[in-house]
Amino acid sequence: MFGAELERVWGEQRFIRFYAASVLSAAAAQLLVTWLAGSFYPTVGASGGLFGLLLAFGMMFPNRTIMPLFPPIPMKAKTFVAVYGALELFLGVTGTQEGVAHFAHLGGMLGGYLMIRYWRGQPPFRRRR
């Protein structure tokens, strides 16, 4: 749902670059958190990249109404992204849901956010000429 819309807007190459940046930032965030916690364990998956796409959808189409499966309440994309991001932060900090790389999800969102800011020439990046 989110990825197809973004690929239509950005094109295939930009979409792939964005997704790769989100995956790499997710991996970096997960490695940093496990290193700081001193608890290394294997992590696999591409969910950090998906969270980057989710954040991008919320930034590109903030007022688009979506209907998540849970809760089945229509809401704006920006609201859904903010709530889901806050939930990931809560679950990551409290360790409530073991076996899920919540900080990788947040890292993917951060990488996606920074990539869009870069493309737009917004701080902390200079406007491209």
C-alpha positions in Angstrom: 0.0 0.0 0.0 2.6 2.6 1.1 5.5 1.5 -1.1 3.6 1.3 -4.4 2.4 4.9 -4.0 5.9 6.2 -3.2 7.5 4.3 -6.1 4.9 5.9 -8.4 5.9 9.4 -7.2 9.7 8.9 -6.9 10.4 6.4 -9.6 12.2 3.0 -9.3 15.7 4.3 -8.7 14.9 6.9 -6.1 12.6 4.4 -4.3 15.4 1.8 -4.2 17.9 4.4 -2.8 15.4 5.4 -0.2 14.6 1.9 0.9 18.3 1.0 1.1 19.1 4.1 3.2 16.2 3.1 5.5 17.5 -0.5 5.9 21.1 0.7 6.5 20.0 3.3 9.1 17.9 0.6 10.8 20.9 -1.7 11.0 23.1 1.0 12.4 20.5 1.9 15.0 20.1 -1.7 16.1 23.8 -2.3 16.3 24.3 0.9 18.3 21.5 0.0 20.8 22.8 -3.6 21.3 26.3 -2.3 21.7 25.2 0.2 24.3 23.2 -2.4 26.1 25.9 -5.0 25.9 23.6 -7.6 24.6 24.5 -8.7 21.1 22.1 -11.1 19.3 21.5 -11.8 15.7 18.9 -9.7 13.9 17.4 -10.4 10.6 14.6 -8.8 8.5 13.7 -5.8 6.5 11.2 -4.2 8.8 13.4 -1.2 9.4 13.1 -0.4 5.7 9.4 -0.8 5.8 9.2 1.6 8.7 11.2 4.1 6.6 8.6 3.7 3.9 5.8 4.2 6.4 7.3 7.4 7.6 7.8 8.6 4.0 4.2 8.0 3.3 3.2 10.1 6.3 5.5 12.9 5.2 4.5 12.8 1.5 0.8 12.4 2.1 0.2 13.6 5.6 -3.6 14.2 5.2 -4.4 11.1 3.3 -7.0 9.1 5.3 -6.0 5.4 5.9 -7.8 2.6 7.7 -5.4 0.4 9.7 -6.3 -3.1 10.6 -5.8 -2.3 14.3 -7.4 -0.1 15.4 -10.0 -0.1 12.6 -10.4 3.6 12.9 -9.9 6.0 9.9 -7.1 8.4 10.6 -4.7 10.7 8.8 -1.4 9.2 7.7 0.6 11.6 9.8 -1.4 10.6 12.9 -0.9 6.9 12.2 2.8 7.3 11.7 3.2 9.4 14.9 1.2 6.9 17.0 3.1 3.9 15.6 6.5 5.6 16.1 5.6 6.4 19.7 4.4 2.8 20.3 7.7 1.5 18.9 9.7 3.8 21.2 7.6 2.7 24.2 8.0 -1.0 23.4 11.7 -0.5 22.8 12.4 1.3 26.0 10.3 -0.9 28.2 11.4 -4.2 26.5 7.8 -5.3 26.6 7.9 -7.3 23.4 11.0 -9.4 23.2 12.4 -10.7 19.9 11.4 -7.5 17.9 14.0 -5.0 16.9 12.1 -1.9 17.9 15.1 0.4 17.6 15.8 -0.9 14.1 12.3 0.2 13.3 12.9 3.6 14.7 16.3 3.8 13.0 14.6 3.1 9.7 12.2 5.9 10.4 15.0 8.2 11.2 17.0 7.3 8.1 13.9 7.9 6.0 13.2 11.2 7.6 16.7 12.4 7.0 16.7 11.2 3.4 13.5 13.2 2.6 14.9 16.2 4.3 18.1 15.9 2.2 16.1 15.6 -1.0 14.1 18.7 0.0 17.2 20.6 0.9 15.9 21.2 4.4 18.0 21.5 7.6 20.3 19.9 8.6 21.2 19.8 4.9 21.9 22.6 2.6 19.7 23.3 -0.4 21.1 21.6 -3.5 21.9 23.7 -6.5 
